Amino acid sequence: MLLEETKLSPDEFDEILDFLKEEIVIVPAKDFIEFLPEAEKVSPDPKDKQYFALAIVFNCGIFSGDLKLKEQSKVKIYSPSELLGILQSGENIDIIDNARRLEKALGQVKADPDWDLPDTDEE
């Protein structure tokens, strides 16, 4: 189903998927769970709280086309056009610095939005 959505050939899709598997590091929930209460307060959308927690932990922005996420000021949200502009201009701003720092330390970060995270209110 995902292959159909991408409009890529099966070989192109497999190549990209293999690249992503090599580059993405899963950050365990234990590494950011203590920041979930703060992230819940900041995130305009409860389903994005883990992304906000990661952004808070790593002091970096979030790349998203969801304009609703810009309704807060704690975490910088980069729209697709903003990110494209940054990449095209070669600007050395915090998103690039943070990306390099993260890449060096962990590789790219991915949090699975379907994770069942422990309820932070139980502690």
N, C-alpha and C positions, 0 to 999 in steps of 0.2 A: 504494500500500500504506500509506504513512504517513497519507494522508488518511483511510483507513478506520479506522485506529487512533485518530484524534483525535475521530471522531464529529462533525466540523464539516462544514458545507456547503462545496462547492468555493469559493464566493465568500469565506466566512469564512477558509478555509484560505489562499487566495491573499492576502487582506488581511494576515493575520498573517505570512506568509512575506515579503511585500513590506516590512513593518515591520522584521522581523528583518534583512533584507538591508541596509536603511538604517542600522541601529543597530549591527551587529556589525562589528568590525574584526578581521581575521585577523592574529595576531601571528606574524611569520615565525620559524621555528625558530632562526635565527641570533641572535634577540634573547633567547632563554632557554636555548639549548643548553648553555652553560657551567654551568648550574645543574642539569642532568640527573643528574650523579653524586650530588649531594646529595639530589635528589628521589627517586632510586632507593633510597637508604638510608632515606628517610622514608616513602615511600608503601607502605602495606600491600598494595597491588595493583599489580604492575608495569605493567599497562595504563594506570594513571592517573598515571604519572610526569610526563607533560608538564603535567598540571593542577597538580601539586605544584610543578614548576619555575616555572610562571607565578605561583603563589601566593607562592613565595619571592621571585621577581623584584619583584613588585608589592606585597609585604608585605600580602597580603590573605587572607581566608578563602576557602573553597570551599563552595558550596551543593550538597549532595548528600543523597540519601536512603539512601546506602550506609553502613550502620552500621560496616562494616569499616574505613572511612576514619578513624573516630574512635579507632582503636587506636594512634594516635601523638599526640604533643603539640606538634609543631613548627608545624603549620598548623591553624588553627581551622576546623572543619567545622561548617557550619550545616545542620541538618536542615530539612525542609520546615516542620515545626511551629515550630521556633525562628525561622526567617525570617518566617513568617506572624505570629508573636507580636511580633517586632521591628517589622514594618511596621504592624501594628495599633496598637501602643503609641506609635509615633512616637519610640522611643528613638533617641538620637543616639550610637550606639556605633561601633566601628571598622569594621564592615561597611558602614555608611552613609557614613562619612567616606571609606573606601577606594573605594567605588563612585562617589562624586562625583568623587574625584581621578582615578580611571581614566576615567570618562566624559569629564571635561574634557580629559585627555591623549590618550586613544585611542578613546573610545567603549567599548562592551562588548567584552570579550575572549572569543574562542573559539579553542580549539585543536582541530583535527580529530584524534580518537583513532585514526584509521586512517593518519595520516602515517607514512611510513617515515623515522624519524629516524636520522641517522648514529649508528653505534655509538660511544659515548663512550670505550670502552676502546682504540680504535685509535690514539689520539693519543699 
